[in-house]
Amino acid sequence: MRINDTQHPSEREQTDESLRSEREKADIAMSERQETVTQDADAIVKRARENADVVLVAARDDADAQLQGTSTPLQTRSALIEARRVEDNALQHEREAADAALREERRERARALKDLLPSERDETDRRLLTERARSDDAVAHRDDFLGMVSHDLRNLLEGVVVSAALLSARAPEGDEKAQTLAETDRITRYAARMNRLIGDLIDVASIDAGKLAIRASEGDCAILIAEAADTLRAAASAKGISLEMEIGERPLGGVYDHDRMLQVLANLIANSIKFTPREGTIRLRGERTADGLSFSVTDTGCGVPSDMLEAIFERFWQAGHHQRRGLGLGLYISKCIVEAHGGKIWAQSKPGEGCTVSCTLPSPSARGLDETRGA
C-alpha cells in the first residue's frame, strides 16, 4: 500500500487559486471604483447645470422686473419669450449631445480597459510559467546534485565507521586500548549523527518536491514503540534519563509506514532527550482511539512557552538563537510524515513542567486507503 499527501493542494495550486481569487477581487473593486467615479462625475455635472440654471433664471427674473417698469411693447415681450424658448431648446440639445459624447467616451474607455487587462494578465501568466519552468529545472538539478553528494558522503561515512571499527578491534592491550576505544566510539557517534543530518536534508528536499511517499502496511504499534525506545535507550541512559513505555493493548494493530513512523518516534524521543535534565523521565505511550491510533512522548524537561507550541514544528526551528542542537528539522519532518498518513501532530506544555508531543493516525477506513492508491 502506498499513500501520499494527495488530499492537500500543492503550493502551486494554492498560488493559482490565490491569483484567481485576487483577480476576481481586483475586477470587482475596479468595477465598483469605476461606477463610483462615474456617479461622482454625473453628480458634479448635475450640480453645475443646476447652478447654471439658477443663475439663468435669476438673470431672467431681473430682466423681467426691469421690463415691467417700462412701456415695452407687448410684441417685444413676446419676441423675448420666443428667444428664451429657442435658447432653452438649444441648451437642452447641447446638454444631450454632451451626455451622449460622455457616454461614448466611457464605453471606449471600458472597451480599452477590457482589452488591456487580459493582455497584461496573459503576459503575467507567461512570465509565471517561465519562472516555474526555470524553478523546476533548478530543483531537479538540486535534487540530482543532492542525491549524488549524499550518496558519496554516506559512502565516505561508511568507510570512516569501518576504519574506526578496525582501529577498535586492533587496539593494543593496556591503557591505550581504553583511550582508543573511547575515541573510536566518539567517531562512530559523530558519523551516525552526520548520517542522520544527511537523511534529514534529503527528506526536506523530498517534501519540497512533493515526493514524500508513504508505504503503509499492517503492523503492531507496540513493537514499533519498543523499537523506537531501544534505538534511543543508550542515549537516554548516558544522561541518566529513564525511558518508560505505556501501551494500551497488545497487539496494537494498525496500518502505517513502519520506517517512517519509527523515524517520527525517534525524532520525538531524541528531541526530549535534548531538553530533559539528568535524572529526568521520558514516557512513550501508544493506544487505540475511536478514530485510529494515538502516540505521545512526554518528558520532564524545561517545557515550551505557549506561544511557541506551533513554531517548534517549523523548518529550521531552534530553541534559542544561541543554541545549535542540530538543524532544527526533526519535528518539521515528523509533522510532514504524520500529515502524509492523514494524521495530525501537536504539542502541549507549560514552562518548567515538561512537554508532551502527541500524534494521531486515522484508521484505514477513516482516511480512505486502499491497496491501489498511489503517490
Kinemage of the C-alpha trace (Angstrom):
@kinemage 1
@onewidth
@group {chain A} dominant
@subgroup {mainchain}
@vectorlist {calphas} color= white
{ca met a 1} P 0.000 0.000 0.000
{ca arg a 2} L 1.358 3.409 -0.923
{ca ile a 3} L -0.079 6.775 0.021
{ca asn a 4} L 0.990 10.356 -0.157
{ca asp a 5} L -0.322 13.694 0.941
{ca thr a 6} L -2.526 13.971 -2.145
{ca gln a 7} L -5.584 15.235 -0.277
{ca his a 8} L -3.930 18.597 0.327
{ca pro a 9} L -3.477 21.063 -2.562
{ca ser a 10} L 0.080 21.698 -3.651
{ca glu a 11} L 1.721 25.059 -3.101
{ca arg a 12} L 1.336 25.817 -6.801
{ca glu a 13} L -2.359 25.029 -6.746
{ca gln a 14} L -2.718 27.301 -3.746
{ca thr a 15} L -0.818 30.034 -5.600
{ca asp a 16} L -3.023 29.652 -8.686
{ca glu a 17} L -6.184 29.733 -6.608
{ca ser a 18} L -4.941 32.792 -4.733
{ca leu a 19} L -4.106 34.526 -8.024
{ca arg a 20} L -7.510 33.704 -9.485
{ca ser a 21} L -9.268 34.962 -6.350
{ca glu a 22} L -7.147 38.108 -6.321
{ca arg a 23} L -8.001 38.832 -9.939
{ca glu a 24} L -11.713 38.404 -9.271
{ca lys a 25} L -11.497 40.753 -6.315
{ca ala a 26} L -9.495 43.246 -8.391
{ca asp a 27} L -12.140 43.119 -11.134
{ca ile a 28} L -14.915 43.714 -8.638
{ca ala a 29} L -13.005 46.529 -6.936
{ca met a 30} L -12.172 48.155 -10.288
{ca ser a 31} L -15.791 47.901 -11.423
{ca glu a 32} L -17.013 49.408 -8.174
{ca arg a 33} L -14.407 52.158 -8.389
{ca gln a 34} L -15.355 52.942 -11.991
{ca glu a 35} L -19.011 53.070 -11.006
{ca thr a 36} L -18.195 55.400 -8.136
{ca val a 37} L -16.153 57.682 -10.402
{ca thr a 38} L -18.997 57.744 -12.929
{ca gln a 39} L -21.567 58.577 -10.276
{ca asp a 40} L -19.348 61.324 -8.832
{ca ala a 41} L -18.790 62.810 -12.299
{ca asp a 42} L -22.522 62.766 -13.054
{ca ala a 43} L -23.268 64.398 -9.710
{ca ile a 44} L -20.739 67.182 -10.429
{ca val a 45} L -22.207 67.825 -13.891
{ca lys a 46} L -25.720 67.852 -12.456
{ca arg a 47} L -24.772 70.365 -9.762
{ca ala a 48} L -23.000 72.567 -12.321
{ca arg a 49} L -26.057 72.555 -14.548
{ca glu a 50} L -28.391 73.266 -11.664
{ca asn a 51} L -26.201 76.198 -10.613
{ca ala a 52} L -26.165 77.493 -14.198
{ca asp a 53} L -29.940 77.175 -14.379
{ca val a 54} L -30.321 79.080 -11.110
{ca val a 55} L -28.121 81.900 -12.418
{ca leu a 56} L -30.037 81.989 -15.717
{ca val a 57} L -33.425 82.088 -14.006
{ca ala a 58} L -32.251 84.872 -11.705
{ca ala a 59} L -30.957 86.881 -14.649
{ca arg a 60} L -34.232 86.453 -16.488
{ca asp a 61} L -36.213 87.444 -13.409
{ca asp a 62} L -34.145 90.633 -13.130
{ca ala a 63} L -34.706 91.364 -16.804
{ca asp a 64} L -38.453 90.767 -16.461
{ca ala a 65} L -38.615 93.076 -13.455
{ca gln a 66} L -36.900 95.834 -15.382
{ca leu a 67} L -39.233 95.341 -18.350
{ca gln a 68} L -42.316 95.577 -16.165
{ca gly a 69} L -41.258 99.053 -15.044
{ca thr a 70} L -41.069 100.291 -18.643
{ca ser a 71} L -43.521 100.763 -21.516
{ca thr a 72} L -42.056 97.931 -23.551
{ca pro a 73} L -44.486 96.866 -26.302
{ca leu a 74} L -46.217 93.508 -25.940
{ca gln a 75} L -44.762 92.429 -29.279
{ca thr a 76} L -41.251 92.939 -27.904
{ca arg a 77} L -42.026 90.883 -24.829
{ca ser a 78} L -43.430 88.045 -26.973
{ca ala a 79} L -40.257 88.109 -29.058
{ca leu a 80} L -38.181 87.905 -25.897
{ca ile a 81} L -40.130 84.886 -24.639
{ca glu a 82} L -39.684 83.146 -28.003
{ca ala a 83} L -35.951 83.906 -27.976
{ca arg a 84} L -35.687 82.385 -24.486
{ca arg a 85} L -37.532 79.277 -25.660
{ca val a 86} L -35.125 78.907 -28.555
{ca glu a 87} L -32.151 79.345 -26.192
{ca asp a 88} L -33.569 76.735 -23.801
{ca asn a 89} L -34.025 74.248 -26.621
{ca ala a 90} L -30.501 74.882 -27.853
{ca leu a 91} L -29.138 74.440 -24.317
{ca gln a 92} L -31.067 71.197 -23.889
{ca his a 93} L -29.761 69.851 -27.227
{ca glu a 94} L -26.235 70.885 -26.254
{ca arg a 95} L -26.514 69.081 -22.927
{ca glu a 96} L -27.911 65.946 -24.584
{ca ala a 97} L -25.061 65.981 -27.091
{ca ala a 98} L -22.541 66.388 -24.264
{ca asp a 99} L -24.128 63.498 -22.362
{ca ala a 100} L -24.011 61.283 -25.450
{ca ala a 101} L -20.357 62.131 -26.062
{ca leu a 102} L -19.551 61.386 -22.399
{ca arg a 103} L -21.321 58.033 -22.551
{ca glu a 104} L -19.449 57.099 -25.721
{ca glu a 105} L -16.134 58.111 -24.157
{ca arg a 106} L -16.903 55.946 -21.130
{ca arg a 107} L -17.762 52.986 -23.366
{ca glu a 108} L -14.499 53.444 -25.265
{ca arg a 109} L -12.525 53.532 -22.023
{ca ala a 110} L -14.317 50.421 -20.762
{ca arg a 111} L -13.576 48.584 -24.030
{ca ala a 112} L -9.930 49.650 -23.919
{ca leu a 113} L -9.615 48.525 -20.306
{ca lys a 114} L -11.337 45.236 -21.094
{ca asp a 115} L -8.870 44.599 -23.920
{ca leu a 116} L -5.874 45.706 -21.858
{ca leu a 117} L -6.430 43.572 -18.750
{ca pro a 118} L -6.432 40.148 -20.492
{ca ser a 119} L -3.295 41.118 -22.413
{ca glu a 120} L -1.478 42.120 -19.220
{ca arg a 121} L -2.717 39.018 -17.410
{ca asp a 122} L -1.631 36.758 -20.260
{ca glu a 123} L 1.822 38.323 -20.068
{ca thr a 124} L 1.868 37.763 -16.303
{ca asp a 125} L 0.831 34.126 -16.781
{ca arg a 126} L 3.535 33.578 -19.411
{ca arg a 127} L 6.181 35.002 -17.101
{ca leu a 128} L 4.879 32.903 -14.219
{ca leu a 129} L 5.056 29.728 -16.307
{ca thr a 130} L 8.575 30.612 -17.449
{ca glu a 131} L 9.642 31.233 -13.870
{ca arg a 132} L 8.105 27.933 -12.765
{ca ala a 133} L 9.864 26.046 -15.553
{ca arg a 134} L 13.189 27.534 -14.518
{ca ser a 135} L 12.413 26.772 -10.895
{ca asp a 136} L 11.583 23.159 -11.789
{ca asp a 137} L 14.869 22.819 -13.637
{ca ala a 138} L 16.763 24.306 -10.704
{ca val a 139} L 15.009 21.975 -8.238
{ca ala a 140} L 15.678 18.968 -10.470
{ca his a 141} L 19.369 19.842 -10.712
{ca arg a 142} L 19.457 20.462 -6.961
{ca asp a 143} L 17.836 17.110 -6.218
{ca asp a 144} L 20.208 15.300 -8.574
{ca phe a 145} L 23.180 17.044 -7.015
{ca leu a 146} L 21.915 16.380 -3.502
{ca gly a 147} L 21.361 12.724 -4.326
{ca met a 148} L 24.883 12.298 -5.705
{ca val a 149} L 26.513 14.200 -2.856
{ca ser a 150} L 24.523 12.371 -0.184
{ca his a 151} L 25.413 9.020 -1.743
{ca asp a 152} L 29.111 9.904 -1.818
{ca leu a 153} L 29.031 11.312 1.719
{ca arg a 154} L 27.357 8.200 3.059
{ca asn a 155} L 29.918 6.005 1.352
{ca leu a 156} L 32.675 8.060 2.968
{ca leu a 157} L 30.968 7.863 6.348
{ca glu a 158} L 30.642 4.128 5.977
{ca gly a 159} L 34.386 3.987 5.325
{ca val a 160} L 35.030 6.103 8.427
{ca val a 161} L 32.872 3.784 10.563
{ca val a 162} L 34.584 0.665 9.179
{ca ser a 163} L 38.023 2.172 9.809
{ca ala a 164} L 37.003 3.114 13.356
{ca ala a 165} L 35.818 -0.454 13.953
{ca leu a 166} L 39.140 -1.837 12.675
{ca leu a 167} L 41.102 0.535 14.900
{ca ser a 168} L 38.969 -0.528 17.833
{ca ala a 169} L 39.489 -4.226 17.111
{ca arg a 170} L 43.241 -3.828 16.647
{ca ala a 171} L 43.809 -1.592 19.649
{ca pro a 172} L 46.738 -2.847 21.748
{ca glu a 173} L 46.109 -4.066 25.236
{ca gly a 174} L 46.789 -1.750 28.114
{ca asp a 175} L 45.919 1.829 28.977
{ca glu a 176} L 45.962 2.871 25.331
{ca lys a 177} L 43.193 0.384 24.481
{ca ala a 178} L 40.628 2.169 26.655
{ca gln a 179} L 41.542 5.526 25.141
{ca thr a 180} L 41.435 4.116 21.610
{ca leu a 181} L 38.034 2.534 22.215
{ca ala a 182} L 36.691 5.828 23.591
{ca glu a 183} L 37.924 7.766 20.569
{ca thr a 184} L 36.638 5.237 18.028
{ca asp a 185} L 33.273 5.210 19.807
{ca arg a 186} L 33.161 9.000 19.528
{ca ile a 187} L 33.975 8.771 15.805
{ca thr a 188} L 31.146 6.282 15.335
{ca arg a 189} L 28.653 8.544 17.148
{ca tyr a 190} L 29.689 11.565 15.092
{ca ala a 191} L 29.367 9.558 11.869
{ca ala a 192} L 25.897 8.380 12.874
{ca arg a 193} L 24.879 11.965 13.617
{ca met a 194} L 26.192 13.139 10.248
{ca asn a 195} L 24.279 10.345 8.555
{ca arg a 196} L 21.055 11.476 10.269
{ca leu a 197} L 21.633 15.080 9.183
{ca ile a 198} L 22.151 13.978 5.586
{ca gly a 199} L 18.954 11.947 5.810
{ca asp a 200} L 17.054 14.977 7.145
{ca leu a 201} L 18.247 17.164 4.272
{ca ile a 202} L 17.188 14.528 1.740
{ca asp a 203} L 13.771 14.238 3.403
{ca val a 204} L 13.255 18.012 3.267
{ca ala a 205} L 14.160 18.025 -0.423
{ca ser a 206} L 11.621 15.234 -0.999
{ca ile a 207} L 8.968 17.144 0.934
{ca asp a 208} L 9.604 20.315 -1.078
{ca ala a 209} L 9.337 18.336 -4.316
{ca gly a 210} L 6.132 16.620 -3.177
{ca lys a 211} L 7.825 13.224 -3.321
{ca leu a 212} L 7.482 12.103 0.289
{ca ala a 213} L 5.981 8.666 -0.360
{ca ile a 214} L 4.366 6.673 2.437
{ca arg a 215} L 4.235 2.900 2.000
{ca ala a 216} L 1.764 1.689 4.571
{ca ser a 217} L 1.236 -1.879 5.687
{ca glu a 218} L -0.277 -3.657 8.650
{ca gly a 219} L 1.885 -3.762 11.756
{ca asp a 220} L 1.959 -3.876 15.554
{ca cys a 221} L 2.462 -0.428 17.033
{ca ala a 222} L 3.560 -1.960 20.331
{ca ile a 223} L 6.594 -3.395 18.534
{ca leu a 224} L 7.136 -0.046 16.804
{ca ile a 225} L 7.189 1.817 20.139
{ca ala a 226} L 9.544 -0.748 21.704
{ca glu a 227} L 11.904 -0.468 18.732
{ca ala a 228} L 11.949 3.329 18.978
{ca ala a 229} L 12.685 3.138 22.699
{ca asp a 230} L 15.515 0.626 22.174
{ca thr a 231} L 17.049 2.857 19.497
{ca leu a 232} L 17.391 5.804 21.897
{ca arg a 233} L 17.774 3.968 25.213
{ca ala a 234} L 21.561 4.221 25.219
{ca ala a 235} L 21.467 7.973 24.557
{ca ala a 236} L 18.920 8.426 27.360
{ca ser a 237} L 20.943 6.286 29.783
{ca ala a 238} L 24.070 8.337 29.052
{ca lys a 239} L 22.227 11.360 30.512
{ca gly a 240} L 20.712 9.350 33.362
{ca ile a 241} L 17.227 9.691 31.850
{ca ser a 242} L 14.647 6.981 32.435
{ca leu a 243} L 12.815 5.850 29.272
{ca glu a 244} L 9.420 4.288 30.021
{ca met a 245} L 6.674 2.786 27.857
{ca glu a 246} L 2.896 2.595 28.282
{ca ile a 247} L 0.956 0.558 25.729
{ca gly a 248} L -2.817 0.393 25.954
{ca glu a 249} L -3.187 -3.060 24.439
{ca arg a 250} L -1.109 -5.801 22.841
{ca pro a 251} L -1.016 -6.297 19.989
{ca leu a 252} L -1.732 -2.713 18.950
{ca gly a 253} L -2.503 -3.267 15.290
{ca gly a 254} L -2.513 -0.500 12.703
{ca val a 255} L -1.732 0.415 9.098
{ca tyr a 256} L 1.267 2.717 8.696
{ca asp a 257} L 4.727 3.065 7.176
{ca his a 258} L 6.904 1.318 9.750
{ca asp a 259} L 10.199 3.020 8.860
{ca arg a 260} L 8.659 6.495 8.631
{ca met a 261} L 6.751 6.220 11.906
{ca leu a 262} L 9.874 4.827 13.565
{ca gln a 263} L 11.620 7.962 12.305
{ca val a 264} L 8.856 10.120 13.843
{ca leu a 265} L 9.015 8.473 17.278
{ca ala a 266} L 12.822 8.512 17.255
{ca asn a 267} L 12.776 12.231 16.439
{ca leu a 268} L 10.351 12.936 19.275
{ca ile a 269} L 12.388 10.903 21.776
{ca ala a 270} L 15.682 12.455 20.657
{ca asn a 271} L 14.169 15.933 20.989
{ca ser a 272} L 13.000 15.138 24.523
{ca ile a 273} L 16.453 13.836 25.460
{ca lys a 274} L 17.980 17.161 24.367
{ca phe a 275} L 15.816 19.192 26.726
{ca thr a 276} L 15.345 16.829 29.653
{ca pro a 277} L 17.801 17.266 32.552
{ca arg a 278} L 19.725 14.426 34.129
{ca glu a 279} L 17.639 12.019 36.214
{ca gly a 280} L 14.550 13.059 34.254
{ca thr a 281} L 11.915 10.797 32.718
{ca ile a 282} L 10.597 10.308 29.197
{ca arg a 283} L 7.398 8.314 28.748
{ca leu a 284} L 6.197 6.798 25.454
{ca arg a 285} L 2.540 5.951 25.172
{ca gly a 286} L 0.519 4.222 22.471
{ca glu a 287} L -3.177 3.447 22.481
{ca arg a 288} L -6.156 2.874 20.260
{ca thr a 289} L -8.754 5.603 19.926
{ca ala a 290} L -12.202 5.736 18.377
{ca asp a 291} L -10.718 7.140 15.147
{ca gly a 292} L -7.429 5.243 14.928
{ca leu a 293} L -4.135 5.259 16.846
{ca ser a 294} L -2.596 7.757 19.243
{ca phe a 295} L 1.081 8.171 20.190
{ca ser a 296} L 2.646 10.551 22.686
{ca val a 297} L 6.082 11.334 24.089
{ca thr a 298} L 6.110 13.114 27.455
{ca asp a 299} L 9.228 14.445 29.161
{ca thr a 300} L 10.095 16.237 32.402
{ca gly a 301} L 12.205 18.860 30.663
{ca cys a 302} L 12.139 22.629 30.664
{ca gly a 303} L 8.910 22.852 28.660
{ca val a 304} L 7.907 25.129 25.803
{ca pro a 305} L 6.274 28.577 26.061
{ca ser a 306} L 2.651 28.580 24.906
{ca asp a 307} L 3.368 30.999 22.053
{ca met a 308} L 5.977 28.598 20.626
{ca leu a 309} L 3.945 25.367 20.637
{ca glu a 310} L 3.205 25.644 16.908
{ca ala a 311} L 6.552 27.178 15.955
{ca ile a 312} L 8.514 24.120 17.106
{ca phe a 313} L 7.214 22.240 14.046
{ca glu a 314} L 8.553 24.847 11.635
{ca arg a 315} L 11.575 24.209 9.448
{ca phe a 316} L 14.978 25.058 10.982
{ca trp a 317} L 13.352 25.982 14.305
{ca gln a 318} L 15.775 26.256 17.219
{ca ala a 319} L 15.036 26.588 20.925
{ca gly a 320} L 17.112 29.763 21.074
{ca his a 321} L 19.157 31.992 18.799
{ca his a 322} L 22.364 30.900 20.503
{ca gln a 323} L 21.575 27.171 20.681
{ca arg a 324} L 22.621 24.885 17.865
{ca arg a 325} L 21.310 21.405 18.566
{ca gly a 326} L 21.064 20.071 15.035
{ca leu a 327} L 19.443 21.625 12.001
{ca gly a 328} L 16.022 22.029 13.567
{ca leu a 329} L 14.414 19.702 11.005
{ca gly a 330} L 13.345 16.715 13.115
{ca leu a 331} L 9.957 17.983 14.254
{ca tyr a 332} L 9.240 19.556 10.859
{ca ile a 333} L 9.895 16.251 9.090
{ca ser a 334} L 7.860 14.395 11.720
{ca lys a 335} L 4.920 16.721 11.105
{ca cys a 336} L 5.106 16.140 7.339
{ca ile a 337} L 5.268 12.357 7.790
{ca val a 338} L 2.283 12.284 10.160
{ca glu a 339} L 0.229 14.530 7.873
{ca ala a 340} L 1.161 12.347 4.881
{ca his a 341} L -0.505 9.492 6.805
{ca gly a 342} L -3.604 11.667 7.148
{ca gly a 343} L -2.935 12.294 10.838
{ca lys a 344} L -2.051 15.311 12.945
{ca ile a 345} L 0.632 16.236 15.471
{ca trp a 346} L 0.718 18.851 18.219
{ca ala a 347} L 2.471 19.818 21.445
{ca gln a 348} L 1.207 20.626 24.940
{ca ser a 349} L 3.428 22.200 27.551
{ca lys a 350} L 3.885 24.603 30.400
{ca pro a 351} L 7.318 26.155 31.015
{ca gly a 352} L 9.130 24.257 33.724
{ca glu a 353} L 6.636 21.366 33.687
{ca gly a 354} L 7.840 19.348 30.714
{ca cys a 355} L 6.307 18.834 27.296
{ca thr a 356} L 4.054 16.286 25.597
{ca val a 357} L 4.104 15.833 21.830
{ca ser a 358} L 1.183 13.775 20.559
{ca cys a 359} L 0.239 12.466 17.145
{ca thr a 360} L -2.675 10.515 15.792
{ca leu a 361} L -3.063 8.237 12.803
{ca pro a 362} L -6.549 7.626 11.409
{ca ser a 363} L -7.793 4.136 10.714
{ca pro a 364} L -7.557 2.970 7.076
{ca ser a 365} L -11.322 3.340 6.607
{ca ala a 366} L -11.258 6.868 8.039
{ca arg a 367} L -8.637 8.103 5.575
{ca gly a 368} L -9.906 6.085 2.640
{ca leu a 369} L -6.839 3.939 1.955
{ca asp a 370} L -6.917 1.052 -0.443
{ca glu a 371} L -4.395 -1.287 -1.947
{ca thr a 372} L -4.188 0.539 -5.281
{ca arg a 373} L -3.793 4.103 -4.118
{ca gly a 374} L -0.515 5.660 -5.193
{ca ala a 375} L 1.523 8.766 -4.554
